[in-house]
Amino acid sequence: MKTVEKWVTAYYKDPNRFKQKDGQYFEDRKIRAEKYDSLEKEDLIKELKNRDAEIEYLKSILASRSVFGMDPK
């Protein structure tokens, strides 16, 4: 029920939020994936390490927000 409430609230804030052509999400993922097809193994490893570092950084921000009583949404 909460999920539906969030969708309705999001829609009222921005009615265009859910307007995407069918398969748009998969098209976007395909385009992003093609970016990596031309990279060498070393560059892929570097990209993975950068993403891991970014994820850890974002997780630390969320953790610090919850420690200080802020909602980590």
PDB file with SEQRES, HELIX, SHEET and CRYST1 records, atoms N, CA, C and O in Angstrom:
SEQRES   1 A   73  MET LYS THR VAL GLU LYS TRP VAL THR ALA TYR TYR LYS          
SEQRES   2 A   73  ASP PRO ASN ARG PHE LYS GLN LYS ASP GLY GLN TYR PHE          
SEQRES   3 A   73  GLU ASP ARG LYS ILE ARG ALA GLU LYS TYR ASP SER LEU          
SEQRES   4 A   73  GLU LYS GLU ASP LEU ILE LYS GLU LEU LYS ASN ARG ASP          
SEQRES   5 A   73  ALA GLU ILE GLU TYR LEU LYS SER ILE LEU ALA SER ARG          
SEQRES   6 A   73  SER VAL PHE GLY MET ASP PRO LYS                              
HELIX    1 AA1 LYS A    2  LYS A   13  1                                  12    
HELIX    2 AA2 GLN A   24  ASP A   37  1                                  14    
HELIX    3 AA3 LYS A   41  VAL A   67  1                                  27    
CRYST1    1.000    1.000    1.000  90.00  90.00  90.00 P 1           1          
ATOM      1  N   MET A   1       0.814  -1.181   0.000  1.00  0.00           N  
ATOM      2  CA  MET A   1       0.000   0.000   0.000  1.00  0.00           C  
ATOM      3  C   MET A   1       0.868   1.259   0.000  1.00  0.00           C  
ATOM      4  O   MET A   1       0.557   2.236  -0.681  1.00  0.00           O  
ATOM      5  N   LYS A   2       1.953   1.226   0.765  1.00  0.00           N  
ATOM      6  CA  LYS A   2       2.857   2.377   0.815  1.00  0.00           C  
ATOM      7  C   LYS A   2       3.473   2.654  -0.549  1.00  0.00           C  
ATOM      8  O   LYS A   2       3.652   3.810  -0.934  1.00  0.00           O  
ATOM      9  N   THR A   3       3.793   1.604  -1.269  1.00  0.00           N  
ATOM     10  CA  THR A   3       4.389   1.775  -2.598  1.00  0.00           C  
ATOM     11  C   THR A   3       3.424   2.501  -3.524  1.00  0.00           C  
ATOM     12  O   THR A   3       3.820   3.413  -4.249  1.00  0.00           O  
ATOM     13  N   VAL A   4       2.180   2.103  -3.501  1.00  0.00           N  
ATOM     14  CA  VAL A   4       1.171   2.753  -4.347  1.00  0.00           C  
ATOM     15  C   VAL A   4       1.017   4.212  -3.944  1.00  0.00           C  
ATOM     16  O   VAL A   4       0.896   5.085  -4.804  1.00  0.00           O  
ATOM     17  N   GLU A   5       1.021   4.485  -2.640  1.00  0.00           N  
ATOM     18  CA  GLU A   5       0.929   5.862  -2.165  1.00  0.00           C  
ATOM     19  C   GLU A   5       2.102   6.692  -2.685  1.00  0.00           C  
ATOM     20  O   GLU A   5       1.921   7.840  -3.090  1.00  0.00           O  
ATOM     21  N   LYS A   6       3.288   6.121  -2.672  1.00  0.00           N  
ATOM     22  CA  LYS A   6       4.469   6.835  -3.180  1.00  0.00           C  
ATOM     23  C   LYS A   6       4.330   7.112  -4.670  1.00  0.00           C  
ATOM     24  O   LYS A   6       4.684   8.197  -5.131  1.00  0.00           O  
ATOM     25  N   TRP A   7       3.818   6.144  -5.430  1.00  0.00           N  
ATOM     26  CA  TRP A   7       3.620   6.346  -6.868  1.00  0.00           C  
ATOM     27  C   TRP A   7       2.620   7.468  -7.132  1.00  0.00           C  
ATOM     28  O   TRP A   7       2.834   8.319  -7.995  1.00  0.00           O  
ATOM     29  N   VAL A   8       1.533   7.452  -6.380  1.00  0.00           N  
ATOM     30  CA  VAL A   8       0.499   8.478  -6.565  1.00  0.00           C  
ATOM     31  C   VAL A   8       1.072   9.851  -6.225  1.00  0.00           C  
ATOM     32  O   VAL A   8       0.857  10.814  -6.962  1.00  0.00           O  
ATOM     33  N   THR A   9       1.791   9.944  -5.122  1.00  0.00           N  
ATOM     34  CA  THR A   9       2.405  11.214  -4.729  1.00  0.00           C  
ATOM     35  C   THR A   9       3.384  11.687  -5.794  1.00  0.00           C  
ATOM     36  O   THR A   9       3.390  12.864  -6.156  1.00  0.00           O  
ATOM     37  N   ALA A  10       4.209  10.780  -6.296  1.00  0.00           N  
ATOM     38  CA  ALA A  10       5.168  11.134  -7.341  1.00  0.00           C  
ATOM     39  C   ALA A  10       4.456  11.607  -8.593  1.00  0.00           C  
ATOM     40  O   ALA A  10       4.905  12.548  -9.248  1.00  0.00           O  
ATOM     41  N   TYR A  11       3.354  10.963  -8.927  1.00  0.00           N  
ATOM     42  CA  TYR A  11       2.590  11.360 -10.114  1.00  0.00           C  
ATOM     43  C   TYR A  11       2.021  12.762  -9.951  1.00  0.00           C  
ATOM     44  O   TYR A  11       2.083  13.575 -10.874  1.00  0.00           O  
ATOM     45  N   TYR A  12       1.471  13.039  -8.786  1.00  0.00           N  
ATOM     46  CA  TYR A  12       0.895  14.367  -8.565  1.00  0.00           C  
ATOM     47  C   TYR A  12       1.959  15.461  -8.595  1.00  0.00           C  
ATOM     48  O   TYR A  12       1.685  16.587  -9.010  1.00  0.00           O  
ATOM     49  N   LYS A  13       3.171  15.128  -8.155  1.00  0.00           N  
ATOM     50  CA  LYS A  13       4.261  16.107  -8.207  1.00  0.00           C  
ATOM     51  C   LYS A  13       4.724  16.329  -9.639  1.00  0.00           C  
ATOM     52  O   LYS A  13       5.046  17.454 -10.023  1.00  0.00           O  
ATOM     53  N   ASP A  14       4.758  15.261 -10.431  1.00  0.00           N  
ATOM     54  CA  ASP A  14       5.225  15.351 -11.818  1.00  0.00           C  
ATOM     55  C   ASP A  14       4.465  14.331 -12.663  1.00  0.00           C  
ATOM     56  O   ASP A  14       4.855  13.165 -12.717  1.00  0.00           O  
ATOM     57  N   PRO A  15       3.372  14.759 -13.330  1.00  0.00           N  
ATOM     58  CA  PRO A  15       2.560  13.818 -14.120  1.00  0.00           C  
ATOM     59  C   PRO A  15       3.328  13.151 -15.267  1.00  0.00           C  
ATOM     60  O   PRO A  15       2.896  12.108 -15.757  1.00  0.00           O  
ATOM     61  N   ASN A  16       4.429  13.713 -15.696  1.00  0.00           N  
ATOM     62  CA  ASN A  16       5.214  13.120 -16.792  1.00  0.00           C  
ATOM     63  C   ASN A  16       6.226  12.089 -16.296  1.00  0.00           C  
ATOM     64  O   ASN A  16       6.920  11.468 -17.101  1.00  0.00           O  
ATOM     65  N   ARG A  17       6.312  11.906 -15.006  1.00  0.00           N  
ATOM     66  CA  ARG A  17       7.315  11.023 -14.417  1.00  0.00           C  
ATOM     67  C   ARG A  17       7.253   9.599 -14.956  1.00  0.00           C  
ATOM     68  O   ARG A  17       8.291   8.969 -15.158  1.00  0.00           O  
ATOM     69  N   PHE A  18       6.059   9.092 -15.188  1.00  0.00           N  
ATOM     70  CA  PHE A  18       5.916   7.705 -15.605  1.00  0.00           C  
ATOM     71  C   PHE A  18       5.656   7.555 -17.096  1.00  0.00           C  
ATOM     72  O   PHE A  18       5.341   6.459 -17.559  1.00  0.00           O  
ATOM     73  N   LYS A  19       5.782   8.627 -17.845  1.00  0.00           N  
ATOM     74  CA  LYS A  19       5.555   8.542 -19.285  1.00  0.00           C  
ATOM     75  C   LYS A  19       6.851   8.135 -19.970  1.00  0.00           C  
ATOM     76  O   LYS A  19       7.739   8.961 -20.182  1.00  0.00           O  
ATOM     77  N   GLN A  20       6.950   6.896 -20.303  1.00  0.00           N  
ATOM     78  CA  GLN A  20       8.072   6.356 -21.051  1.00  0.00           C  
ATOM     79  C   GLN A  20       7.514   5.383 -22.061  1.00  0.00           C  
ATOM     80  O   GLN A  20       6.531   4.686 -21.808  1.00  0.00           O  
ATOM     81  N   LYS A  21       8.157   5.349 -23.202  1.00  0.00           N  
ATOM     82  CA  LYS A  21       7.700   4.365 -24.177  1.00  0.00           C  
ATOM     83  C   LYS A  21       8.043   2.967 -23.673  1.00  0.00           C  
ATOM     84  O   LYS A  21       8.957   2.801 -22.865  1.00  0.00           O  
ATOM     85  N   ASP A  22       7.331   1.992 -24.137  1.00  0.00           N  
ATOM     86  CA  ASP A  22       7.563   0.617 -23.721  1.00  0.00           C  
ATOM     87  C   ASP A  22       9.001   0.222 -24.003  1.00  0.00           C  
ATOM     88  O   ASP A  22       9.519   0.469 -25.092  1.00  0.00           O  
ATOM     89  N   GLY A  23       9.632  -0.380 -23.037  1.00  0.00           N  
ATOM     90  CA  GLY A  23      11.005  -0.847 -23.210  1.00  0.00           C  
ATOM     91  C   GLY A  23      12.055   0.236 -23.054  1.00  0.00           C  
ATOM     92  O   GLY A  23      13.232  -0.021 -23.304  1.00  0.00           O  
ATOM     93  N   GLN A  24      11.671   1.435 -22.650  1.00  0.00           N  
ATOM     94  CA  GLN A  24      12.641   2.530 -22.539  1.00  0.00           C  
ATOM     95  C   GLN A  24      13.735   2.210 -21.529  1.00  0.00           C  
ATOM     96  O   GLN A  24      14.905   2.512 -21.764  1.00  0.00           O  
ATOM     97  N   TYR A  25      13.366   1.607 -20.422  1.00  0.00           N  
ATOM     98  CA  TYR A  25      14.351   1.256 -19.405  1.00  0.00           C  
ATOM     99  C   TYR A  25      15.401   0.311 -19.983  1.00  0.00           C  
ATOM    100  O   TYR A  25      16.597   0.490 -19.755  1.00  0.00           O  
ATOM    101  N   PHE A  26      14.956  -0.683 -20.722  1.00  0.00           N  
ATOM    102  CA  PHE A  26      15.898  -1.649 -21.288  1.00  0.00           C  
ATOM    103  C   PHE A  26      16.757  -1.015 -22.384  1.00  0.00           C  
ATOM    104  O   PHE A  26      17.928  -1.365 -22.538  1.00  0.00           O  
ATOM    105  N   GLU A  27      16.180  -0.089 -23.138  1.00  0.00           N  
ATOM    106  CA  GLU A  27      16.961   0.641 -24.150  1.00  0.00           C  
ATOM    107  C   GLU A  27      18.058   1.462 -23.491  1.00  0.00           C  
ATOM    108  O   GLU A  27      19.196   1.481 -23.960  1.00  0.00           O  
ATOM    109  N   ASP A  28      17.711   2.139 -22.402  1.00  0.00           N  
ATOM    110  CA  ASP A  28      18.694   2.948 -21.682  1.00  0.00           C  
ATOM    111  C   ASP A  28      19.821   2.081 -21.139  1.00  0.00           C  
ATOM    112  O   ASP A  28      20.992   2.452 -21.215  1.00  0.00           O  
ATOM    113  N   ARG A  29      19.458   0.917 -20.588  1.00  0.00           N  
ATOM    114  CA  ARG A  29      20.489   0.009 -20.068  1.00  0.00           C  
ATOM    115  C   ARG A  29      21.387  -0.499 -21.183  1.00  0.00           C  
ATOM    116  O   ARG A  29      22.597  -0.628 -20.999  1.00  0.00           O  
ATOM    117  N   LYS A  30      20.801  -0.786 -22.339  1.00  0.00           N  
ATOM    118  CA  LYS A  30      21.576  -1.284 -23.470  1.00  0.00           C  
ATOM    119  C   LYS A  30      22.578  -0.235 -23.926  1.00  0.00           C  
ATOM    120  O   LYS A  30      23.730  -0.556 -24.217  1.00  0.00           O  
ATOM    121  N   ILE A  31      22.144   1.011 -23.990  1.00  0.00           N  
ATOM    122  CA  ILE A  31      23.035   2.102 -24.407  1.00  0.00           C  
ATOM    123  C   ILE A  31      24.177   2.250 -23.412  1.00  0.00           C  
ATOM    124  O   ILE A  31      25.332   2.408 -23.809  1.00  0.00           O  
ATOM    125  N   ARG A  32      23.859   2.200 -22.114  1.00  0.00           N  
ATOM    126  CA  ARG A  32      24.922   2.315 -21.110  1.00  0.00           C  
ATOM    127  C   ARG A  32      25.871   1.127 -21.179  1.00  0.00           C  
ATOM    128  O   ARG A  32      27.076   1.289 -20.993  1.00  0.00           O  
ATOM    129  N   ALA A  33      25.345  -0.063 -21.445  1.00  0.00           N  
ATOM    130  CA  ALA A  33      26.185  -1.259 -21.516  1.00  0.00           C  
ATOM    131  C   ALA A  33      27.131  -1.195 -22.705  1.00  0.00           C  
ATOM    132  O   ALA A  33      28.269  -1.654 -22.609  1.00  0.00           O  
ATOM    133  N   GLU A  34      26.684  -0.637 -23.821  1.00  0.00           N  
ATOM    134  CA  GLU A  34      27.526  -0.541 -25.011  1.00  0.00           C  
ATOM    135  C   GLU A  34      28.755   0.321 -24.763  1.00  0.00           C  
ATOM    136  O   GLU A  34      29.777   0.164 -25.431  1.00  0.00           O  
ATOM    137  N   LYS A  35      28.652   1.226 -23.809  1.00  0.00           N  
ATOM    138  CA  LYS A  35      29.781   2.082 -23.449  1.00  0.00           C  
ATOM    139  C   LYS A  35      30.990   1.237 -23.045  1.00  0.00           C  
ATOM    140  O   LYS A  35      32.133   1.607 -23.312  1.00  0.00           O  
ATOM    141  N   TYR A  36      30.724   0.097 -22.400  1.00  0.00           N  
ATOM    142  CA  TYR A  36      31.800  -0.729 -21.886  1.00  0.00           C  
ATOM    143  C   TYR A  36      32.340  -1.722 -22.903  1.00  0.00           C  
ATOM    144  O   TYR A  36      33.402  -2.305 -22.683  1.00  0.00           O  
ATOM    145  N   ASP A  37      31.640  -1.927 -24.002  1.00  0.00           N  
ATOM    146  CA  ASP A  37      32.079  -2.896 -25.001  1.00  0.00           C  
ATOM    147  C   ASP A  37      33.423  -2.543 -25.622  1.00  0.00           C  
ATOM    148  O   ASP A  37      34.179  -3.427 -26.024  1.00  0.00           O  
ATOM    149  N   SER A  38      33.717  -1.251 -25.698  1.00  0.00           N  
ATOM    150  CA  SER A  38      34.951  -0.832 -26.359  1.00  0.00           C  
ATOM    151  C   SER A  38      36.122  -0.676 -25.395  1.00  0.00           C  
ATOM    152  O   SER A  38      37.235  -0.368 -25.822  1.00  0.00           O  
ATOM    153  N   LEU A  39      35.889  -0.883 -24.111  1.00  0.00           N  
ATOM    154  CA  LEU A  39      36.954  -0.697 -23.131  1.00  0.00           C  
ATOM    155  C   LEU A  39      37.828  -1.941 -23.008  1.00  0.00           C  
ATOM    156  O   LEU A  39      37.366  -3.072 -23.154  1.00  0.00           O  
ATOM    157  N   GLU A  40      39.083  -1.695 -22.739  1.00  0.00           N  
ATOM    158  CA  GLU A  40      40.023  -2.788 -22.479  1.00  0.00           C  
ATOM    159  C   GLU A  40      39.817  -3.290 -21.054  1.00  0.00           C  
ATOM    160  O   GLU A  40      39.167  -2.634 -20.239  1.00  0.00           O  
ATOM    161  N   LYS A  41      40.378  -4.460 -20.767  1.00  0.00           N  
ATOM    162  CA  LYS A  41      40.203  -5.084 -19.463  1.00  0.00           C  
ATOM    163  C   LYS A  41      40.674  -4.162 -18.337  1.00  0.00           C  
ATOM    164  O   LYS A  41      39.994  -4.047 -17.317  1.00  0.00           O  
ATOM    165  N   GLU A  42      41.812  -3.513 -18.501  1.00  0.00           N  
ATOM    166  CA  GLU A  42      42.352  -2.632 -17.466  1.00  0.00           C  
ATOM    167  C   GLU A  42      41.409  -1.459 -17.203  1.00  0.00           C  
ATOM    168  O   GLU A  42      41.221  -1.046 -16.059  1.00  0.00           O  
ATOM    169  N   ASP A  43      40.818  -0.927 -18.275  1.00  0.00           N  
ATOM    170  CA  ASP A  43      39.886   0.197 -18.124  1.00  0.00           C  
ATOM    171  C   ASP A  43      38.591  -0.248 -17.450  1.00  0.00           C  
ATOM    172  O   ASP A  43      38.004   0.501 -16.670  1.00  0.00           O  
ATOM    173  N   LEU A  44      38.149  -1.466 -17.752  1.00  0.00           N  
ATOM    174  CA  LEU A  44      36.965  -1.997 -17.086  1.00  0.00           C  
ATOM    175  C   LEU A  44      37.204  -2.177 -15.590  1.00  0.00           C  
ATOM    176  O   LEU A  44      36.333  -1.884 -14.771  1.00  0.00           O  
ATOM    177  N   ILE A  45      38.394  -2.662 -15.247  1.00  0.00           N  
ATOM    178  CA  ILE A  45      38.749  -2.834 -13.838  1.00  0.00           C  
ATOM    179  C   ILE A  45      38.778  -1.483 -13.142  1.00  0.00           C  
ATOM    180  O   ILE A  45      38.283  -1.348 -12.023  1.00  0.00           O  
ATOM    181  N   LYS A  46      39.352  -0.487 -13.795  1.00  0.00           N  
ATOM    182  CA  LYS A  46      39.410   0.857 -13.229  1.00  0.00           C  
ATOM    183  C   LYS A  46      37.997   1.419 -13.021  1.00  0.00           C  
ATOM    184  O   LYS A  46      37.716   2.028 -11.989  1.00  0.00           O  
ATOM    185  N   GLU A  47      37.124   1.217 -13.988  1.00  0.00           N  
ATOM    186  CA  GLU A  47      35.740   1.677 -13.885  1.00  0.00           C  
ATOM    187  C   GLU A  47      35.030   0.976 -12.727  1.00  0.00           C  
ATOM    188  O   GLU A  47      34.292   1.611 -11.973  1.00  0.00           O  
ATOM    189  N   LEU A  48      35.248  -0.319 -12.587  1.00  0.00           N  
ATOM    190  CA  LEU A  48      34.639  -1.070 -11.492  1.00  0.00           C  
ATOM    191  C   LEU A  48      35.131  -0.564 -10.138  1.00  0.00           C  
ATOM    192  O   LEU A  48      34.341  -0.419  -9.204  1.00  0.00           O  
ATOM    193  N   LYS A  49      36.400  -0.302 -10.031  1.00  0.00           N  
ATOM    194  CA  LYS A  49      36.946   0.218  -8.775  1.00  0.00           C  
ATOM    195  C   LYS A  49      36.360   1.597  -8.461  1.00  0.00           C  
ATOM    196  O   LYS A  49      36.051   1.893  -7.306  1.00  0.00           O  
ATOM    197  N   ASN A  50      36.208   2.429  -9.475  1.00  0.00           N  
ATOM    198  CA  ASN A  50      35.606   3.750  -9.266  1.00  0.00           C  
ATOM    199  C   ASN A  50      34.165   3.619  -8.787  1.00  0.00           C  
ATOM    200  O   ASN A  50      33.740   4.325  -7.873  1.00  0.00           O  
ATOM    201  N   ARG A  51      33.422   2.717  -9.407  1.00  0.00           N  
ATOM    202  CA  ARG A  51      32.022   2.515  -9.002  1.00  0.00           C  
ATOM    203  C   ARG A  51      31.943   1.965  -7.587  1.00  0.00           C  
ATOM    204  O   ARG A  51      31.088   2.384  -6.806  1.00  0.00           O  
ATOM    205  N   ASP A  52      32.822   1.034  -7.248  1.00  0.00           N  
ATOM    206  CA  ASP A  52      32.848   0.499  -5.885  1.00  0.00           C  
ATOM    207  C   ASP A  52      33.132   1.609  -4.876  1.00  0.00           C  
ATOM    208  O   ASP A  52      32.495   1.677  -3.825  1.00  0.00           O  
ATOM    209  N   ALA A  53      34.082   2.468  -5.197  1.00  0.00           N  
ATOM    210  CA  ALA A  53      34.411   3.576  -4.307  1.00  0.00           C  
ATOM    211  C   ALA A  53      33.218   4.516  -4.154  1.00  0.00           C  
ATOM    212  O   ALA A  53      32.932   4.988  -3.053  1.00  0.00           O  
ATOM    213  N   GLU A  54      32.532   4.784  -5.247  1.00  0.00           N  
ATOM    214  CA  GLU A  54      31.363   5.660  -5.201  1.00  0.00           C  
ATOM    215  C   GLU A  54      30.252   5.037  -4.346  1.00  0.00           C  
ATOM    216  O   GLU A  54      29.610   5.730  -3.558  1.00  0.00           O  
ATOM    217  N   ILE A  55      30.031   3.742  -4.505  1.00  0.00           N  
ATOM    218  CA  ILE A  55      29.009   3.055  -3.721  1.00  0.00           C  
ATOM    219  C   ILE A  55      29.353   3.119  -2.234  1.00  0.00           C  
ATOM    220  O   ILE A  55      28.485   3.403  -1.409  1.00  0.00           O  
ATOM    221  N   GLU A  56      30.593   2.860  -1.894  1.00  0.00           N  
ATOM    222  CA  GLU A  56      31.011   2.915  -0.491  1.00  0.00           C  
ATOM    223  C   GLU A  56      30.840   4.323   0.072  1.00  0.00           C  
ATOM    224  O   GLU A  56      30.415   4.490   1.215  1.00  0.00           O  
ATOM    225  N   TYR A  57      31.167   5.331  -0.727  1.00  0.00           N  
ATOM    226  CA  TYR A  57      31.004   6.721  -0.299  1.00  0.00           C  
ATOM    227  C   TYR A  57      29.527   7.034  -0.039  1.00  0.00           C  
ATOM    228  O   TYR A  57      29.184   7.623   0.986  1.00  0.00           O  
ATOM    229  N   LEU A  58      28.664   6.639  -0.965  1.00  0.00           N  
ATOM    230  CA  LEU A  58      27.237   6.899  -0.803  1.00  0.00           C  
ATOM    231  C   LEU A  58      26.659   6.127   0.385  1.00  0.00           C  
ATOM    232  O   LEU A  58      25.803   6.640   1.106  1.00  0.00           O  
ATOM    233  N   LYS A  59      27.127   4.898   0.582  1.00  0.00           N  
ATOM    234  CA  LYS A  59      26.681   4.128   1.736  1.00  0.00           C  
ATOM    235  C   LYS A  59      27.104   4.803   3.035  1.00  0.00           C  
ATOM    236  O   LYS A  59      26.346   4.808   4.006  1.00  0.00           O  
ATOM    237  N   SER A  60      28.304   5.372   3.061  1.00  0.00           N  
ATOM    238  CA  SER A  60      28.770   6.050   4.275  1.00  0.00           C  
ATOM    239  C   SER A  60      27.933   7.291   4.557  1.00  0.00           C  
ATOM    240  O   SER A  60      27.673   7.614   5.716  1.00  0.00           O  
ATOM    241  N   ILE A  61      27.511   7.986   3.506  1.00  0.00           N  
ATOM    242  CA  ILE A  61      26.638   9.152   3.694  1.00  0.00           C  
ATOM    243  C   ILE A  61      25.310   8.713   4.293  1.00  0.00           C  
ATOM    244  O   ILE A  61      24.823   9.321   5.246  1.00  0.00           O  
ATOM    245  N   LEU A  62      24.722   7.654   3.735  1.00  0.00           N  
ATOM    246  CA  LEU A  62      23.460   7.146   4.264  1.00  0.00           C  
ATOM    247  C   LEU A  62      23.604   6.696   5.716  1.00  0.00           C  
ATOM    248  O   LEU A  62      22.726   6.956   6.540  1.00  0.00           O  
ATOM    249  N   ALA A  63      24.698   6.031   6.025  1.00  0.00           N  
ATOM    250  CA  ALA A  63      24.927   5.564   7.395  1.00  0.00           C  
ATOM    251  C   ALA A  63      25.079   6.746   8.342  1.00  0.00           C  
ATOM    252  O   ALA A  63      24.539   6.718   9.448  1.00  0.00           O  
ATOM    253  N   SER A  64      25.798   7.777   7.936  1.00  0.00           N  
ATOM    254  CA  SER A  64      25.994   8.930   8.814  1.00  0.00           C  
ATOM    255  C   SER A  64      24.673   9.671   9.015  1.00  0.00           C  
ATOM    256  O   SER A  64      24.429  10.212  10.093  1.00  0.00           O  
ATOM    257  N   ARG A  65      23.830   9.701   8.004  1.00  0.00           N  
ATOM    258  CA  ARG A  65      22.520  10.362   8.141  1.00  0.00           C  
ATOM    259  C   ARG A  65      21.667   9.616   9.156  1.00  0.00           C  
ATOM    260  O   ARG A  65      20.969  10.244   9.953  1.00  0.00           O  
ATOM    261  N   SER A  66      21.710   8.296   9.142  1.00  0.00           N  
ATOM    262  CA  SER A  66      20.894   7.545  10.089  1.00  0.00           C  
ATOM    263  C   SER A  66      21.450   7.670  11.508  1.00  0.00           C  
ATOM    264  O   SER A  66      20.684   7.635  12.471  1.00  0.00           O  
ATOM    265  N   VAL A  67      22.762   7.814  11.652  1.00  0.00           N  
ATOM    266  CA  VAL A  67      23.370   7.996  12.960  1.00  0.00           C  
ATOM    267  C   VAL A  67      22.921   9.317  13.573  1.00  0.00           C  
ATOM    268  O   VAL A  67      22.704   9.403  14.782  1.00  0.00           O  
ATOM    269  N   PHE A  68      22.782  10.337  12.746  1.00  0.00           N  
ATOM    270  CA  PHE A  68      22.384  11.654  13.239  1.00  0.00           C  
ATOM    271  C   PHE A  68      20.873  11.851  13.249  1.00  0.00           C  
ATOM    272  O   PHE A  68      20.391  12.976  13.386  1.00  0.00           O  
ATOM    273  N   GLY A  69      20.123  10.759  13.104  1.00  0.00           N  
ATOM    274  CA  GLY A  69      18.682  10.825  13.209  1.00  0.00           C  
ATOM    275  C   GLY A  69      17.977  11.366  11.984  1.00  0.00           C  
ATOM    276  O   GLY A  69      16.806  11.741  12.053  1.00  0.00           O  
ATOM    277  N   MET A  70      18.677  11.410  10.864  1.00  0.00           N  
ATOM    278  CA  MET A  70      18.068  11.879   9.628  1.00  0.00           C  
ATOM    279  C   MET A  70      17.538  10.680   8.870  1.00  0.00           C  
ATOM    280  O   MET A  70      18.126   9.599   8.910  1.00  0.00           O  
ATOM    281  N   ASP A  71      16.436  10.872   8.185  1.00  0.00           N  
ATOM    282  CA  ASP A  71      15.829   9.799   7.410  1.00  0.00           C  
ATOM    283  C   ASP A  71      16.689   9.529   6.175  1.00  0.00           C  
ATOM    284  O   ASP A  71      16.875  10.443   5.372  1.00  0.00           O  
ATOM    285  N   PRO A  72      17.226   8.310   5.984  1.00  0.00           N  
ATOM    286  CA  PRO A  72      18.120   8.039   4.845  1.00  0.00           C  
ATOM    287  C   PRO A  72      17.412   7.795   3.530  1.00  0.00           C  
ATOM    288  O   PRO A  72      17.831   6.920   2.771  1.00  0.00           O  
ATOM    289  N   LYS A  73      16.359   8.531   3.230  1.00  0.00           N  
ATOM    290  CA  LYS A  73      15.643   8.331   1.968  1.00  0.00           C  
ATOM    291  C   LYS A  73      16.355   8.985   0.859  1.00  0.00           C  
ATOM    292  O   LYS A  73      15.903   8.926  -0.285  1.00  0.00           O  
TER     293      LYS A  73                                                      
END                                                                             
